[in-house]
Amino acid sequence: MRIDVVSIFPEYLAPLGLSLIGKAREAGILELTVHDLRSWTTDRHRTVDDTPYGGGPGMVMSAEPWAAALDALSASGPGTLDVGAPGAPAVGDGSSPVLVVPTPSGERFTQDVAAQLSDAAWLVFAPARYEGIDARFVEEARTRMTVRELSIGDYVLAGGEVAVLVIIEAVARLLPGVLGNPESHADDSFASGAMAGLLEGPVYTKPASWRGREVPEVLLSGNHAAIAAWRREQALRRTAALRPDLLAVRADPDAG
């Protein structure tokens, strides 16, 4: 998979070189590049925002530098890591990426959405700052590629870079070869299958006794059917206690 992130704070994305994501990049599973949006500005002040039409507090990011960045990246084609500022030669086959725009007003980002994005060959992230990006940027982009406006929760951040880190990690760990054990995400909270829509239950490791607290006997029994049943029961209990709304959706899928 190829991933491009455009930001006015490229250094904010430094964690993408660490842990599983960093290893996936080193292994060639991910082609991930962070670009500075200001490389596509045209004035000496490298301006990326202006006052909002209609009045109101804050500033709005201009459509033009974002569109110029997206044009350059789109022209580069999948499989190319080195994309320069305006004037760089176009290479690649011209296939369109999926544009991901983190925004509190977007659709809810879920494990299902992460799985959908993990099937894409190429993602471009456009994390906004200030009051957001001029709406015409997304409107125009929709005419030539898939656009996903995604919210990671019902709150507002100072910028979309944190959301980018969340989304990329959730998506990348689903790619073949990223996790050491390909079955590791099978029992995750919100995973598909028998545990779909449930929070993951408690987990334990050695020692079997710690500060007077014992690992549940069933986990030491070697009875895989009993262990599976216990884990499902624990998942149901935790979901009922912490996220009863998820159980309502399981009972009535149309309710979600």
Buried (B, 14 or more C-beta within 10 A) or exposed (E): BBBBBBBBEBEBBEEBEEEBBBBBBEEEBBBBBBBBBBBBBEEEEBEBBEEBEEEEEEBBBBBBBBBBBBBBBBBBBBEBEEBEBEEBEEEBEEEBBBBBBBBBEBEEBBBEBBBBBBEBEBBBBBBBBBBBBBEEBBEBBEEEBEBBBBBBEEEEBEBBBBBBBBBBBBBBBBBEEBBEEEEEBEBBBBBEEEBEBBBBBEEEEEEEEEEEEEBEEBBEEEEEEEBBEBBBEBBBBBBEEEBEEBBEBBEEEEEE
